[in-house]
Amino acid sequence: MGVRLLQRNSRHISLITVGEMIYNQGVTVEKAASEAFLVAESYASVPAGILRIGCSPTFATHVLPEIITDFNTRFGEIKFELCVKDQFSDLINDRLDLSFRISAQLPDDSSLICRHICRLPLALVSHPQLSMTKDLFNPAQLTEIPMLALANRSGEQQVIFCGPNEAVFNFTFSPHVVSGNMQTLLALVHSGIGAAVVPRYLCNTDLNNRSLIEPLPFQTGWLPESSWAYALMPSRKNMSSSVRTFLDFALPLIKKKICIAANM
């Protein structure tokens, strides 16, 4: 900037007034930067602070509460903010540390860090009184019953069924009702209006007590292709100890809840 900071002669060098002012400002900046690094190091090594997690309403209702409660008894310094919505959360715009997703496909954003949890078994379920003309033995016969779908808009839907001897059947249908909310879809199934494919851990109790049935019986060997449960993080670099600690604690429990509940 063309400002003279020093004065010197053949024997001495010293700061002039403006040089002293700039030096003092530099010391202040250096101190603030050092304190910021200390805060960052503390955050990276000690599980504390606020952990922002994104997930679906059903995941928030059926999977996370008990896990967060147990985790909180051991790591009480960590607080939680849950971003719960049917649509996939945007980790960057929603300022999330972590997001749990259920999907057949991985996200398109290659900048995100993906950690697989487990396969998620699915089931085709209906109310016992849903009228059917005859017993079903393969997915091609599903055209005989009304179908529902997890979707935000009406339109043709497809479910892939895996059968005996590695057989595969792509079942395409036009649903009678669609809903973007899984709880609503399950309520519709319970009402008897149609059958739908849902995560097995959500309906396992209903199948055991026969309040819901599988119109295409489990014994036929035909099951909807499993989905995936996985965790997403914005970056692996500088991941906080809170995220690492929670993942190490939660992932085995999540796997147990959504897989063992289905006897898989």
C-alpha positions, 0 to 999 in steps of 0.5 A, a space after each residue: 500500500 506504499 506505507 513506510 513501516 520502518 526507519 533504519 540507519 547503518 546501526 539500528 532499525 525500528 518501527 515508526 508509529 504506523 508500523 507499531 499500530 499495524 504490528 499490534 493489529 497483527 498480534 491481535 489477529 494471530 491470537 484470534 486465529 490461535 484461539 479458533 484453532 484451539 476451538 476446532 481441535 477441541 470440537 474434533 476430539 471431544 464429543 460435544 456440541 449440536 449434532 444436526 441429523 436429517 431423516 424421514 418421518 418413519 425413521 425418526 419415529 421408529 428407529 432413532 428415539 431409543 438409540 438417541 436416548 441410550 446414546 444420551 446417557 453416555 454422551 450427555 454433552 451432545 445435543 440433537 437437532 432432527 431435520 425430519 421430512 419426506 423428501 431427501 434432505 440437502 446436507 449443505 443447504 440444511 447445514 446437516 452433519 449427517 443424514 440417514 436415507 433409505 433408497 434403492 440407489 446411491 445419491 447422485 452427488 459424488 461429493 458426499 460421503 456414503 456409508 452403507 448400513 445394511 440391506 433393507 428388506 421390503 414386504 408387499 402387504 395388504 389388509 386380510 379382507 382385501 378381496 382377491 379372486 384366488 391365491 397368488 403364486 407369482 407377481 404377475 398375478 398382482 394385476 388382480 388386486 388394487 395397488 398403492 405406491 409411495 410417490 408424490 404424483 400419480 403415474 406408472 410405478 414399478 416394483 422389482 420382485 426376486 424369486 426362486 432360482 434367482 428369477 426376477 420379475 418387473 411388475 409395472 402398475 398404475 396405483 389407485 392411491 399414491 402418497 409421499 408419506 410412509 405413515 399415510 401409506 401404511 394407514 391406507 393399507 390398514 384401511 383395506 383399499 389396496 396393497 403396498 410395498 413397505 419396509 418389513 421392519 415397519 410391518 413385522 408386528 402387524 404380519 405376526 398378529 395377522 392384522 396385515 398379510 402378504 397377498 403374495 405369500 412369503 412361502 412362494 419365494 417371491 419378495 420385493 427387491 431389498 432397498 439400502 439403508 445408508 448414512 451420508 456426510 458432507 465430508 470425511 475431512 475434519 469430521 467432528 468427534 460427535 459424528 464419529 462417536 454417534 455413527 460408531 454407536 448407532 449404526 450397529 443398533 440401526 442395523 439390528 432394528 431394521 434387519 433383525 426385526 424382519 428375521 433376516 
